[in-house]
Amino acid sequence: MDTEAQAGPEGDGRGAEAPEAPPDRLGRLGSALLRGLYASWRVRVEGAAVLDERAAAGEPWLLAVWHGKLLTCLPHFGRYGPFTMISRSRDGDRISAVAGALGVVPVRGSTSRGGSRALLQAVRLLRSGHPGAHIVDGPRGPAQHIKPGLLLMAQRSGAPIVPLYAGSSRRWVAERSWDRMEVPLPFSRVLYRLGPPRGISRDADAPLLEQLRAQLEQEMREAQDQVDRDARS
């Protein structure tokens, strides 16, 4: 049954928005939900040895993740404590709260707001040996289009890019979201697959960086499609 909106404090006829949960509470609730789901998933991980070997040697790596797979990856890879750039926005506040509660170190900034400062901080962290993860098509897409920041971070820090793919046998999908964000359903089969690490030469100029970006984008799209098929088979 339709109802009329209650008048706001100014009597303008607009309904008052419900107050949003504070970030710390949102982080606790969101992380608890993902941990609970993760405990029910049947997880298979392929290619993670490179992360463990480099971590043991104090050498950094830079995971490359599609935005739509972020919530699938957080409960497993947060244990490595990687930093990741998260936009200075309301959505970014929510993601930062949940990611931080799962072990990720948020570096606030994106290509649209605070990007240069966040990029410098990310490069410093990588140079110090801290692992990182980058949401390559964030914060607003287009989906599965790699932004230049990934290659710049790898080039300036010397850390290799390690593509990370995730797929599941059954999942909820945010159909109206630009990234079609996914969350595997309880008791789903979840497959994580890491691609081979690749370095970016410090001597690479802008045209070569664009060529490498386009090549990696195509490879990651094809590899992600394969992981989605393998997870369902």
N, C-alpha and C positions, 0 to 999 in steps of 0.2 A: 504494500500500500504506500502511495506517495504521501509525503508529509512536507509541510512548508518549513523552510530554514528559519531558525530562531534569529531574532534581530541581534546584531552585534552591539558592542558598547556604545557606538555612536548612533544606534538606531537606523542603520543603513540597510537592514534586511539581509545582510550576509551572515551566514553561520560562522560562529567562532571556531577556529581550528583547535583540535585537541592538542594539549601540550605533548611535546615529544619527550621520550625517555632521555635522561641525561646520558652522555657518552659512556661513562663507566658502567652504568647499568645495562645499556645496550650491548656493550662489549661482553659483559658477563653472560647475558641471555643468549646472544648470537653465538658466542664461542661454545657455550654449553650445548646448544642445539646441534651445531656442527660436530662437536665431539661425540654426541650421542648417535648421530647418523653414521659417523665414521666407524664407530665401534661395531655397527651392524653390517658394514660393507664387507664384501669378500674382495680384498685388495691384492692386486698383482703389480709389482714394480719391476720395470725392465730398464737396465742401463744406469742405475743409481751409483754404481761403484765409483764413477768419476767424481761424484760429489764427495763421497767418503774419503777417497784418496787425497783429493786436494785439501779437504778440511783438515785431515790428519797432518798434512805438510804445511799448514798455515797459508795455503794459497787460495785466492778468491776465485769465485766463478759468478757468472751472471745469467740466471735463468731467464728465458724468454717465454712468456705465457700470454695466451689470448685472454682478453677481458672476460669473455663468456665462460671461461673455465676456472676463474679465480676461486669461487667458493668450493669447487671440487678439490682444488689443490691445497687450499689453506690448511685443513686439519692434518695433512700428512707432512707437508714440507715446511710448515711453521716451526717444526722441531729443530731445524737447522739455524734458526734465528736470522734469516736474511733481512736486509733492509729492502724497502720498496717505495717508490715514489707514488704518493696518493694525492689527488687534487685537493686544492683549498676550496671546498664546496660543501654543501650540506650532505650530499651523497658521499663525498670523501670523508666527512666526519664519521659517518656511520661505518664505512668500510674500515677506516683507521681504527675505530674502537674495537671492532671484531678481530681484525688482523693482529692488532697489538696484544689482545688477550690470548691469541694463539701462538705468540712467540715472534711475530714479525716486528721489525723496527720501522715504523712509518717515517718517511722523509716527505714532508708536505710541500707540494708544488707540482705543476704539470706544464704542458706546453702552452697553456693559456694563462696561468696565474702562478707567479713565483718560480717559473721554470728554470731560469738561469741559475738562481741561487741553489735550487734543489739539485740541479745537474752537477754543480761544483761540489756540493756536499756528498753526492753519490760517488763521484770520482775519488774524492779523498778517502771515503770508506773503503772502496775497492783497493786503492793503493795501500791501505793499511792492513789488508788481508781479510777484510770483512766480506762475507758472501752477500750477493744481492739477487733480487728478482725484479724483473721489469714487465709491466703490463703493456705489451707492445702496441696495442691499438687503442689504448685509453687516452684521455678520459671520456671522449665523446665519439670515438669512431672516426671514419667508417670501420665496421667490423672486419677483422682480419686484414687490416691495412697497417703495415709496420711503419711507425713514425721514426724519424731520423735519430731521435735521442738514444735509442738502443745502441746503434753503431758508434755514436760519438762517445758514449760511456765506455764501451769496450776499447775503442781506439786510444782514448786519453788515459785509461787506467792500465791497459795491458791485460785485463781479465778476459778470459774466453767466454763467448756466448754459448750457453747450453740450452737448446730448445727443449721445452717441457710440454708434453701432450697428455690429455686426460680424456677418458671415455668411460661410459657406463652402460650397463644393459638396460636399465630403466631409470628415467629421470624426469624431474619437473623442469619445464622450460618457460622462461618469461617471454612469451611470444611477442608481446608488444614493445619489449625493450630493444634498443638498437643492437645490443650485443647478444641477445637471446641467451641471457645468463642461465646456466644450468645448475641444478642440485640433484645428485643421485638420490633415488628413493631408498627407503630402508631395505636392507638385505640385497641390494643390487651388487652385481659384479662391477668392480671399478678397476680400470687399467691405467697405470701411469707409465709412460714411456719417455725416456730422455734420449735426445739425439746426440750425435757426436759433437764435442766442443769445437769451436772455431774461433781463432783469433783474428783481429783486424789490425792490419799493418799501420804503424804510425805515419808511414809515408803515403798512405792512400789519400788522393785528392778528392774533391767534391764529386766529379763525374764517376770515379771508381766507387766511392761510397754509395752513390745512388744505384749503381749497377749491382753491388753486393746486397744492398737493401732489397731490391726487387727480386734477386735470386733467392734470398732467404725467405722472403714473403711467399713466393710460389712453393718453395720446398715445405714450409711450415703448413701451408694450406693443404697440400697433398698428404703430408704425413698425418695431419690431424684427421682428415677424412678416413685414412686407413685405420687409425686408432679407434675411431668411432665404430667402424665396421668390425674390428677385431673384438671390441668389448661386447658387442651384441651377439657374436657368433658362439 
